[in-house]
Amino acid sequence: MLTGSFLLSFEAVLRKLVGLVSTLMLARLLVPEDFGLIAIAFLVMGFVDAIKQYGAGAYLLKAESINKDMINTGWTINVTSNGFMAALLIIATPYISDYYNDIRLINVLYAFAGIWIMRSFNNPGLIMLRRDQNYLPLIKLSVITKLLAVAMVIVSAWLLESYWALVIGQFVTYFSMTVGSYFLHSHRPRLCLIGFKEQWGFSSWWLLQSIVGYFKGQLDTFLVSSLYSQGILGAYHTIKYFSSMPTTFLMQPVTEPLLVQLRQLKGNTLYFNQQLNVALIVALIIATPISIFFAQEHKLVVQVLLGDNWLEYSELFAIFSFTIIIYVFQKQMSEALVIFGHSKSIFYFQLISMFLIYGTLLSIDAPDFLYFAMTKVWIEAIVVLGLTVFFLTKYSSLASVGNLLLGIIPIGISIMLSFYLSRDVDINHIAFIRLTVKAFTFFGIYFSCMFFLSLILQKVSPEWRYIWQLNDKIRIFILAKFRKLIL
């Protein structure tokens, strides 16, 4: 679990950096109208990712043991469902183009439909590498694919000066991933329906809840496109993307091995609850300071990342930064429910929360887009709190909840001290240097406080005692990798 988390986090950070550099370079090669088209295309491709991420793969990760027939059945479900959704996209494309009054969308979305079908033919044998937590080959393929795609996007944008550079980049990404997957594993898929009913019974709920989850996360962007100007839509979409980077590219890889690791502990309630508490505390240790620092220094962060032209939207970045903490609770509770086989509960949660969030957004008369965004985040926090309470009352004990609250105390104290002690620290220098100094001050105070408080708590808290042991393993692991690298 430790090695897997480290490798996935490293790969995610690397991909984030490569993606950030490519986005900044594209901003200087493409016109704003192209970015508006890209925003709409990403809404569609985000739906593709929602379909691709869940489904049969979750079932195969959850199962105690799997065989070739199960893998092939999952692949058959994946190819069939993706083909069906691609056909629906092709049918819907003219209507989407008419809605946005942009004929360029027709060819772009047709191309994305073809890419969608192509990516569904990935080698399903890669699931065996994930089950064995053998992430290194997957990471190598992902990084190579990302670098190749970015290079092609930049060259295409320079030569064509067109939004087709994005389409070419998407094609290169998924073509390389599909071809490369057959070099990583010897399994060769075939159509199979053995055990279809059981897999589809599980995967269909995952499919439904991922679709609902996507709409819950992206319907606000669609509403902004309908209620506000195109400039605000571009700012809303872009800033929402940048504020989600810690969750998409860091927190998600850190928590992915949880599903594989905790399924073996389901029968031991005491140890399962302790390990779930540890996973949640560790995630909050990382997520909370990032969220609060982004909110505190939103102007500087936006100025450094996006430039002076985006400063008027920096408060939007501050609002979205709190979704990092919300994501931690939602991700951990959802994965725990999967282990207990309650994928239907997750679907119902996504459905209810979607209606609550967007029912409220449609019923209020938001004076501006900041009020709109703040309302969305607050309601989302409330419904995720409800999911957390539901799980803890149903599957945890009062003692375990008490240990969790005790484990979170150092995080809260450290955040308050770092917030108040660092907010007035500043120097008269360029934005990047100012942000660097503020970040070192904030996180230096935070982790110093965390160290001393956790040193005390590890004597009375089993969760913090385990985290200290985990810290020793991480230190030994990093030192071993460093020695191996330099020798």
Secondary structure per residue as TSV (DSSP state, phi and psi in degrees):
chain	resnum	aa	ss	phi	psi
A	1	M	-	360.0	-42.4
A	2	L	H	-63.6	-49.4
A	3	T	H	-63.2	-43.4
A	4	G	H	-60.3	-45.4
A	5	S	H	-62.5	-42.5
A	6	F	H	-63.5	-46.9
A	7	L	H	-66.7	-42.3
A	8	L	H	-65.1	-39.2
A	9	S	H	-66.5	-42.2
A	10	F	H	-61.8	-45.1
A	11	E	H	-64.5	-39.1
A	12	A	H	-66.8	-41.8
A	13	V	H	-63.3	-40.9
A	14	L	H	-64.0	-44.4
A	15	R	H	-63.5	-37.7
A	16	K	H	-62.5	-43.1
A	17	L	H	-66.0	-42.9
A	18	V	H	-63.5	-43.7
A	19	G	H	-64.3	-38.3
A	20	L	H	-65.0	-44.9
A	21	V	H	-61.9	-44.1
A	22	S	H	-64.7	-38.6
A	23	T	H	-63.4	-43.2
A	24	L	H	-65.2	-36.8
A	25	M	H	-71.0	-39.5
A	26	L	H	-63.7	-32.0
A	27	A	T	-61.9	-23.0
A	28	R	T	-96.4	-6.4
A	29	L	T	-110.4	-25.3
A	30	L	S	-111.9	154.9
A	31	V	-	-84.7	161.6
A	32	P	H	-56.5	-34.6
A	33	E	H	-61.1	-35.6
A	34	D	H	-64.3	-38.5
A	35	F	H	-68.0	-30.6
A	36	G	H	-64.7	-41.0
A	37	L	H	-66.5	-38.8
A	38	I	H	-62.7	-39.3
A	39	A	H	-60.4	-43.4
A	40	I	H	-66.4	-42.4
A	41	A	H	-62.5	-37.5
A	42	F	H	-67.4	-30.7
A	43	L	H	-60.0	-41.4
A	44	V	H	-70.3	-46.0
A	45	M	H	-67.6	-28.4
A	46	G	H	-63.0	-37.2
A	47	F	H	-64.4	-39.1
A	48	V	H	-58.5	-46.5
A	49	D	H	-62.5	-37.0
A	50	A	H	-62.4	-40.6
A	51	I	H	-68.6	-41.4
A	52	K	H	-73.5	-33.0
A	53	Q	H	-72.4	-33.6
A	54	Y	S	-108.4	-165.1
A	55	G	S	97.3	-134.1
A	56	A	H	-62.6	-32.1
A	57	G	H	-59.1	-40.1
A	58	A	H	-63.8	-38.0
A	59	Y	H	-64.1	-44.7
A	60	L	H	-68.5	-31.8
A	61	L	H	-71.0	-34.1
A	62	K	H	-77.2	-33.0
A	63	A	S	-60.4	145.2
A	64	E	S	-64.5	-39.6
A	65	S	-	-148.1	153.0
A	66	I	-	-135.1	161.6
A	67	N	-	-134.5	179.7
A	68	K	H	-62.6	-37.3
A	69	D	H	-63.4	-40.4
A	70	M	H	-64.5	-41.2
A	71	I	H	-63.9	-45.0
A	72	N	H	-67.9	-35.6
A	73	T	H	-65.0	-42.5
A	74	G	H	-60.9	-40.1
A	75	W	H	-64.9	-41.5
A	76	T	H	-62.3	-43.4
A	77	I	H	-60.7	-42.7
A	78	N	H	-64.3	-48.7
A	79	V	H	-64.0	-43.4
A	80	T	H	-66.3	-47.3
A	81	S	H	-66.5	-39.7
A	82	N	H	-67.3	-37.5
A	83	G	H	-63.6	-40.7
A	84	F	H	-63.7	-44.0
A	85	M	H	-67.9	-34.0
A	86	A	H	-65.0	-38.8
A	87	A	H	-64.2	-40.8
A	88	L	H	-63.5	-37.9
A	89	L	H	-63.4	-42.3
A	90	I	H	-62.0	-41.6
A	91	I	H	-65.5	-38.8
A	92	A	H	-81.2	-15.6
A	93	T	H	-55.6	-47.4
A	94	P	H	-59.9	-35.4
A	95	Y	H	-70.9	-37.9
A	96	I	H	-63.2	-42.9
A	97	S	H	-61.5	-41.4
A	98	D	H	-66.3	-38.7
A	99	Y	H	-61.7	-43.8
A	100	Y	H	-89.8	-0.6
A	101	N	T	54.3	45.4
A	102	D	-	-141.0	103.0
A	103	I	T	-67.3	-20.0
A	104	R	H	-62.7	-24.3
A	105	L	H	-64.7	-26.4
A	106	I	H	-60.4	-56.2
A	107	N	H	-67.0	-35.3
A	108	V	H	-63.7	-46.9
A	109	L	H	-71.8	-31.7
A	110	Y	H	-61.7	-42.5
A	111	A	H	-63.6	-41.9
A	112	F	H	-64.7	-33.8
A	113	A	H	-63.1	-41.6
A	114	G	H	-64.2	-41.1
A	115	I	H	-63.4	-38.8
A	116	W	H	-57.9	-47.0
A	117	I	H	-64.5	-43.0
A	118	M	H	-60.8	-43.4
A	119	R	H	-70.0	-19.6
A	120	S	T	-72.1	-12.4
A	121	F	T	-91.2	14.5
A	122	N	S	-53.7	149.5
A	123	N	-	-65.8	116.7
A	124	P	T	-70.7	-11.3
A	125	G	T	-63.7	-15.6
A	126	L	H	-62.9	-19.8
A	127	I	H	-63.0	-27.9
A	128	M	H	-67.1	-36.8
A	129	L	H	-64.8	-38.9
A	130	R	H	-69.9	-39.7
A	131	R	H	-63.5	-36.0
A	132	D	T	-84.2	0.8
A	133	Q	T	55.4	34.5
A	134	N	-	-94.1	77.3
A	135	Y	-	-85.3	-16.2
A	136	L	H	-59.2	-47.6
A	137	P	H	-61.3	-38.2
A	138	L	H	-64.9	-39.4
A	139	I	H	-67.6	-41.7
A	140	K	H	-59.7	-45.4
A	141	L	H	-63.5	-42.6
A	142	S	H	-62.7	-44.5
A	143	V	H	-67.4	-44.6
A	144	I	H	-61.7	-43.2
A	145	T	H	-62.4	-43.0
A	146	K	H	-64.0	-45.3
A	147	L	H	-63.3	-42.1
A	148	L	H	-63.9	-42.9
A	149	A	H	-65.4	-43.0
A	150	V	H	-62.2	-42.7
A	151	A	H	-60.2	-43.1
A	152	M	H	-67.4	-38.0
A	153	V	H	-63.5	-46.3
A	154	I	H	-65.8	-44.6
A	155	V	H	-62.9	-43.2
A	156	S	H	-64.7	-41.6
A	157	A	H	-65.0	-37.0
A	158	W	H	-69.1	-40.1
A	159	L	H	-80.5	-42.6
A	160	L	H	-92.8	-29.0
A	161	E	-	51.0	48.8
A	162	S	S	-145.4	158.7
A	163	Y	T	-64.1	-13.5
A	164	W	H	-65.5	-16.1
A	165	A	H	-59.8	-39.1
A	166	L	H	-64.4	-43.2
A	167	V	H	-62.7	-42.8
A	168	I	H	-62.1	-41.3
A	169	G	H	-62.0	-41.6
A	170	Q	H	-63.5	-41.4
A	171	F	H	-63.2	-47.3
A	172	V	H	-61.3	-40.4
A	173	T	H	-58.9	-54.3
A	174	Y	H	-80.9	-27.3
A	175	F	H	-65.7	-45.1
A	176	S	H	-64.4	-41.2
A	177	M	H	-64.2	-41.9
A	178	T	H	-66.1	-49.2
A	179	V	H	-64.6	-44.8
A	180	G	H	-63.4	-30.5
A	181	S	H	-61.7	-28.5
A	182	Y	H	-80.7	-12.4
A	183	F	H	-88.1	-21.3
A	184	L	H	-84.2	-27.0
A	185	H	-	-140.9	143.6
A	186	S	-	-78.9	-11.2
A	187	H	-	-63.6	137.4
A	188	R	-	-121.4	117.8
A	189	P	-	-73.3	156.3
A	190	R	-	-147.2	159.1
A	191	L	-	-64.5	132.8
A	192	C	-	-156.6	142.3
A	193	L	-	-127.3	17.4
A	194	I	T	-69.5	125.2
A	195	G	T	73.2	20.9
A	196	F	H	-60.3	-44.6
A	197	K	H	-60.0	-44.1
A	198	E	H	-67.1	-45.7
A	199	Q	H	-65.6	-43.9
A	200	W	H	-68.5	-34.3
A	201	G	H	-59.8	-37.7
A	202	F	H	-80.0	-48.7
A	203	S	H	-69.7	-30.5
A	204	S	H	-63.6	-36.7
A	205	W	H	-69.0	-37.3
A	206	W	H	-63.7	-40.9
A	207	L	H	-62.0	-46.3
A	208	L	H	-63.8	-44.9
A	209	Q	H	-70.8	-29.5
A	210	S	H	-71.5	-36.6
A	211	I	H	-64.8	-47.6
A	212	V	H	-62.0	-41.1
A	213	G	H	-61.5	-38.5
A	214	Y	H	-63.7	-48.6
A	215	F	H	-62.8	-35.5
A	216	K	H	-62.6	-34.3
A	217	G	H	-87.4	-23.2
A	218	Q	H	-116.2	-12.1
A	219	L	H	-62.2	-28.5
A	220	D	H	-63.9	-36.6
A	221	T	H	-64.4	-39.5
A	222	F	H	-63.2	-42.0
A	223	L	H	-64.6	-39.4
A	224	V	H	-62.0	-39.2
A	225	S	H	-64.7	-24.5
A	226	S	H	-91.3	-28.0
A	227	L	H	-99.2	-26.0
A	228	Y	S	-125.9	178.7
A	229	S	-	-72.5	165.6
A	230	Q	H	-64.9	-31.8
A	231	G	H	-64.3	-43.0
A	232	I	H	-66.7	-38.0
A	233	L	H	-59.1	-46.0
A	234	G	H	-61.5	-42.4
A	235	A	H	-66.8	-43.7
A	236	Y	H	-60.4	-48.3
A	237	H	H	-64.5	-46.0
A	238	T	H	-68.8	-46.4
A	239	I	H	-67.9	-36.2
A	240	K	H	-61.8	-39.1
A	241	Y	H	-64.6	-47.7
A	242	F	H	-66.3	-36.9
A	243	S	H	-71.9	-19.9
A	244	S	T	-89.8	-2.6
A	245	M	H	-56.8	-43.7
A	246	P	H	-60.9	-33.4
A	247	T	I	-79.9	-44.3
A	248	T	I	-70.8	-40.0
A	249	F	I	-108.2	-7.6
A	250	L	I	-126.7	-57.0
A	251	M	I	-67.2	-38.7
A	252	Q	H	-63.1	-46.9
A	253	P	H	-64.5	-32.4
A	254	V	H	-64.3	-37.9
A	255	T	H	-91.1	-12.4
A	256	E	T	-59.1	-42.1
A	257	P	H	-65.4	-10.3
A	258	L	H	-60.1	-43.2
A	259	L	H	-62.6	-40.8
A	260	V	H	-69.6	-40.6
A	261	Q	H	-75.2	-44.7
A	262	L	H	-77.6	-17.0
A	263	R	G	-63.7	-24.5
A	264	Q	G	-79.5	-12.0
A	265	L	G	-105.5	2.4
A	266	K	T	-58.6	-34.8
A	267	G	T	-73.7	-18.7
A	268	N	-	-105.4	92.1
A	269	T	H	-59.8	-44.7
A	270	L	H	-61.9	-48.9
A	271	Y	H	-71.1	-35.8
A	272	F	H	-60.8	-47.6
A	273	N	H	-61.6	-39.6
A	274	Q	H	-65.5	-44.4
A	275	Q	H	-67.7	-34.4
A	276	L	H	-67.2	-39.9
A	277	N	H	-61.0	-43.0
A	278	V	H	-61.8	-45.3
A	279	A	H	-61.4	-40.7
A	280	L	H	-69.0	-42.7
A	281	I	H	-64.0	-44.7
A	282	V	H	-61.9	-42.8
A	283	A	H	-62.8	-40.0
A	284	L	H	-70.3	-32.4
A	285	I	H	-57.2	-38.2
A	286	I	H	-83.8	-45.6
A	287	A	H	-73.7	-40.1
A	288	T	H	-62.3	-50.1
A	289	P	H	-64.8	-34.4
A	290	I	H	-63.0	-46.2
A	291	S	H	-60.9	-49.1
A	292	I	H	-68.3	-38.7
A	293	F	H	-65.3	-42.0
A	294	F	H	-60.0	-42.4
A	295	A	H	-67.5	-39.3
A	296	Q	H	-69.9	-41.5
A	297	E	T	-112.7	40.5
A	298	H	H	-61.5	-36.6
A	299	K	H	-65.5	-46.8
A	300	L	H	-65.8	-41.6
A	301	V	H	-62.3	-45.1
A	302	V	H	-66.7	-39.9
A	303	Q	H	-63.0	-42.1
A	304	V	H	-72.1	-43.0
A	305	L	H	-76.1	-43.9
A	306	L	H	-114.2	-21.5
A	307	G	-	105.3	171.7
A	308	D	G	-63.6	-27.9
A	309	N	G	-67.2	-14.2
A	310	W	G	-103.3	1.1
A	311	L	G	-62.0	-31.6
A	312	E	G	-67.0	-13.4
A	313	Y	G	-107.7	12.9
A	314	S	H	-65.6	-31.2
A	315	E	H	-64.4	-28.9
A	316	L	H	-64.3	-38.2
A	317	F	H	-63.6	-40.3
A	318	A	H	-62.1	-40.7
A	319	I	H	-65.2	-47.1
A	320	F	H	-69.5	-20.4
A	321	S	H	-63.0	-26.2
A	322	F	T	-73.8	-14.1
A	323	T	H	-68.5	-16.0
A	324	I	H	-62.7	-45.3
A	325	I	H	-69.5	-40.6
A	326	I	H	-58.9	-41.8
A	327	Y	H	-60.5	-40.3
A	328	V	H	-57.4	-49.9
A	329	F	H	-65.2	-43.7
A	330	Q	H	-63.6	-43.5
A	331	K	H	-64.5	-46.9
A	332	Q	H	-65.8	-44.8
A	333	M	H	-67.8	-38.3
A	334	S	H	-64.6	-43.6
A	335	E	H	-65.5	-37.4
A	336	A	H	-65.2	-39.2
A	337	L	H	-66.1	-33.6
A	338	V	H	-61.9	-42.2
A	339	I	H	-60.3	-35.5
A	340	F	T	-87.8	6.8
A	341	G	T	76.3	24.9
A	342	H	-	-107.6	54.3
A	343	S	H	-66.3	-27.6
A	344	K	H	-63.6	-37.8
A	345	S	H	-62.6	-37.3
A	346	I	H	-66.5	-41.6
A	347	F	H	-60.9	-45.7
A	348	Y	H	-63.1	-38.3
A	349	F	H	-61.5	-47.8
A	350	Q	H	-60.5	-41.6
A	351	L	H	-66.7	-47.3
A	352	I	H	-64.4	-44.7
A	353	S	H	-65.4	-35.5
A	354	M	H	-62.8	-45.4
A	355	F	H	-66.4	-37.3
A	356	L	H	-65.8	-46.2
A	357	I	H	-66.2	-53.7
A	358	Y	H	-82.4	-23.1
A	359	G	H	-63.4	-40.6
A	360	T	H	-68.5	-43.8
A	361	L	H	-63.8	-35.3
A	362	L	H	-77.4	-24.3
A	363	S	H	-88.0	-24.8
A	364	I	S	-85.9	157.7
A	365	D	-	-105.2	82.8
A	366	A	-	-65.3	123.2
A	367	P	S	-67.4	-27.4
A	368	D	S	-156.8	176.3
A	369	F	H	-71.0	-24.3
A	370	L	H	-68.6	-43.5
A	371	Y	H	-62.9	-39.3
A	372	F	H	-59.6	-49.2
A	373	A	H	-66.5	-41.1
A	374	M	H	-64.1	-40.5
A	375	T	H	-61.1	-44.2
A	376	K	H	-59.8	-47.1
A	377	V	H	-65.9	-40.8
A	378	W	H	-63.4	-46.3
A	379	I	H	-64.9	-39.3
A	380	E	H	-62.1	-39.6
A	381	A	H	-63.5	-39.9
A	382	I	H	-66.1	-43.9
A	383	V	H	-70.9	-33.8
A	384	V	H	-68.8	-36.4
A	385	L	H	-60.4	-39.5
A	386	G	H	-62.9	-40.4
A	387	L	H	-63.2	-41.9
A	388	T	H	-63.1	-45.3
A	389	V	H	-62.9	-40.4
A	390	F	H	-58.9	-47.7
A	391	F	H	-67.5	-45.4
A	392	L	H	-65.0	-37.7
A	393	T	H	-73.4	-28.1
A	394	K	H	-88.5	-37.5
A	395	Y	H	-119.6	-7.1
A	396	S	S	-114.8	170.5
A	397	S	-	-108.1	165.0
A	398	L	H	-61.8	-38.6
A	399	A	H	-64.6	-40.3
A	400	S	H	-66.8	-40.1
A	401	V	H	-63.4	-40.1
A	402	G	H	-61.3	-41.7
A	403	N	H	-64.5	-35.8
A	404	L	H	-65.5	-46.4
A	405	L	H	-63.1	-39.8
A	406	L	H	-62.9	-38.0
A	407	G	H	-70.0	-24.7
A	408	I	H	-84.1	-19.6
A	409	I	H	-52.9	-46.6
A	410	P	H	-60.1	-33.3
A	411	I	H	-64.9	-46.3
A	412	G	H	-63.0	-44.9
A	413	I	H	-64.6	-43.6
A	414	S	H	-65.1	-37.8
A	415	I	H	-64.6	-45.6
A	416	M	H	-62.1	-44.3
A	417	L	H	-64.9	-45.7
A	418	S	H	-66.5	-34.7
A	419	F	H	-65.1	-50.5
A	420	Y	H	-75.0	-32.2
A	421	L	H	-82.1	-19.8
A	422	S	H	-107.4	-10.5
A	423	R	T	-67.8	-25.5
A	424	D	T	-97.2	0.3
A	425	V	-	-76.4	125.8
A	426	D	-	-161.9	157.9
A	427	I	-	-134.8	158.5
A	428	N	S	-89.7	87.1
A	429	H	S	-151.4	-176.6
A	430	I	-	-66.1	161.5
A	431	A	H	-58.8	-41.6
A	432	F	H	-63.4	-43.7
A	433	I	H	-66.4	-41.3
A	434	R	H	-61.1	-44.5
A	435	L	H	-64.1	-39.4
A	436	T	H	-63.3	-44.8
A	437	V	H	-63.5	-44.5
A	438	K	H	-64.0	-39.6
A	439	A	H	-65.4	-45.0
A	440	F	H	-61.5	-40.2
A	441	T	H	-66.0	-50.0
A	442	F	H	-61.2	-54.1
A	443	F	H	-72.6	-28.4
A	444	G	H	-63.5	-46.8
A	445	I	H	-64.1	-43.4
A	446	Y	H	-60.1	-52.6
A	447	F	H	-73.6	-26.0
A	448	S	H	-66.0	-45.8
A	449	C	H	-63.1	-42.5
A	450	M	H	-60.5	-39.0
A	451	F	H	-62.6	-50.2
A	452	F	H	-70.0	-40.6
A	453	L	H	-67.9	-41.7
A	454	S	H	-69.7	-30.1
A	455	L	H	-61.0	-36.3
A	456	I	H	-75.6	-45.0
A	457	L	H	-70.0	-27.4
A	458	Q	T	-65.3	-12.4
A	459	K	T	-80.2	-22.0
A	460	V	T	-121.1	-14.6
A	461	S	-	-109.8	120.0
A	462	P	H	-64.1	-31.5
A	463	E	H	-65.3	-46.3
A	464	W	H	-71.6	-28.4
A	465	R	H	-64.3	-41.3
A	466	Y	H	-68.0	-38.7
A	467	I	H	-63.3	-38.2
A	468	W	H	-63.7	-40.2
A	469	Q	H	-64.9	-39.1
A	470	L	H	-64.0	-37.6
A	471	N	H	-62.1	-40.3
A	472	D	H	-63.6	-39.7
A	473	K	H	-65.2	-40.5
A	474	I	H	-63.1	-44.0
A	475	R	H	-61.4	-44.2
A	476	I	H	-65.7	-40.4
A	477	F	H	-63.7	-46.0
A	478	I	H	-65.3	-42.6
A	479	L	H	-62.8	-39.6
A	480	A	H	-64.6	-42.3
A	481	K	H	-65.6	-37.4
A	482	F	H	-66.9	-44.0
A	483	R	H	-62.6	-41.2
A	484	K	H	-64.6	-32.7
A	485	L	H	-72.2	-39.7
A	486	I	H	-87.5	-16.2
A	487	L	-	-90.2	360.0
